[in-house]
Amino acid sequence: MLTHVLEFISLGISLIAGVIIIYGVVIAIIRVAQEEWGQFEAGNDKLFNFEKIRYSLGSHLLLGIEFLIAADIMRTIVTPTLEQLAILGGLVIIRTILSYVLENEIKSQKSD
């Protein structure tokens, strides 16, 4: 019974992560389209600054990744086999590196 509850919670956390990431991507697409349309209407060939859009998208991706790590930890609690622990370790390492790179990118954009 407890394992089913933990699996359900893990699934919920994964879904929240997906929603956060999809929301960030949709917002970024809308902002890029608005900027491009504004440039087109103004007849301006000058490139606009993507930095705010990249910062927003990176923040959403980073938050989504954190939720996915939490969901993976919950799944491992449910089925703590050696294979599951190895998979979790690999996923956490990959997502941690990705989070680190994204966070540094966001910080460098903020300081510019």
C-alpha positions in Angstrom: 0.0 0.0 0.0 2.8 2.5 1.0 4.7 1.6 -2.2 1.6 2.5 -4.3 1.3 5.9 -2.5 5.0 6.6 -3.1 4.7 5.7 -6.7 1.7 8.0 -7.1 3.6 10.8 -5.4 6.6 10.2 -7.6 4.4 10.3 -10.7 2.8 13.5 -9.5 6.2 15.2 -9.0 7.3 14.1 -12.5 4.1 15.5 -14.0 4.7 18.8 -12.1 8.2 18.9 -13.6 6.9 18.3 -17.1 4.3 21.1 -16.7 7.0 23.5 -15.5 9.3 22.7 -18.4 6.5 22.8 -21.0 5.3 26.1 -19.5 8.8 27.6 -19.8 9.2 26.5 -23.4 5.7 27.8 -24.4 6.4 31.2 -22.8 9.8 31.4 -24.5 8.2 30.5 -27.9 5.5 33.2 -27.4 8.1 35.8 -26.4 10.3 35.0 -29.4 7.3 35.2 -31.7 6.2 38.5 -30.2 9.7 39.9 -30.6 10.1 38.7 -34.2 6.6 40.0 -35.1 7.5 43.4 -33.6 10.7 43.5 -35.6 8.8 42.5 -38.7 6.1 45.2 -38.2 8.7 47.9 -37.5 10.6 46.9 -40.6 13.7 46.6 -38.4 16.4 44.2 -39.4 18.3 44.7 -36.1 18.5 41.6 -33.9 16.8 41.8 -30.6 18.3 40.7 -27.3 17.3 37.1 -26.5 19.0 37.2 -23.0 15.8 37.7 -21.0 14.0 34.9 -22.9 17.0 32.6 -22.3 17.1 33.5 -18.7 13.4 32.7 -18.2 13.7 29.4 -20.1 16.8 28.4 -18.3 15.1 29.1 -14.9 12.1 26.9 -15.8 14.4 24.1 -17.1 16.4 24.3 -13.9 13.4 24.1 -11.7 11.9 21.2 -13.7 15.2 19.3 -13.4 15.1 19.7 -9.6 11.6 18.3 -9.5 12.7 15.3 -11.7 15.5 14.5 -9.4 13.1 14.5 -6.5 10.8 12.2 -8.4 13.7 9.8 -9.1 14.6 9.8 -5.4 11.0 8.9 -4.6 11.0 6.1 -7.1 14.2 4.7 -5.7 12.6 4.7 -2.2 9.9 2.5 -3.6 12.2 -0.1 -5.3 15.7 0.2 -3.8 17.5 -2.5 -5.8 21.1 -2.1 -6.7 20.2 -1.6 -10.3 17.7 1.2 -9.4 20.3 2.9 -7.2 22.9 2.8 -10.1 20.3 4.3 -12.5 19.4 6.9 -9.9 23.1 7.8 -9.4 23.6 8.2 -13.1 20.5 10.3 -13.5 21.4 12.5 -10.6 24.9 13.0 -11.9 23.7 13.9 -15.4 21.0 16.2 -14.1 23.3 17.8 -11.6 25.9 18.6 -14.3 23.1 20.0 -16.5 21.8 22.0 -13.6 25.2 23.4 -12.8 25.8 24.4 -16.5 22.4 26.0 -16.7 22.8 27.9 -13.4 26.2 29.2 -14.5 24.7 30.3 -17.8 21.9 32.1 -16.0 24.3 33.8 -13.6 26.5 35.0 -16.5 23.5 36.4 -18.2 22.4 38.2 -15.0 25.8 39.8 -14.6 26.0 41.1 -18.2 
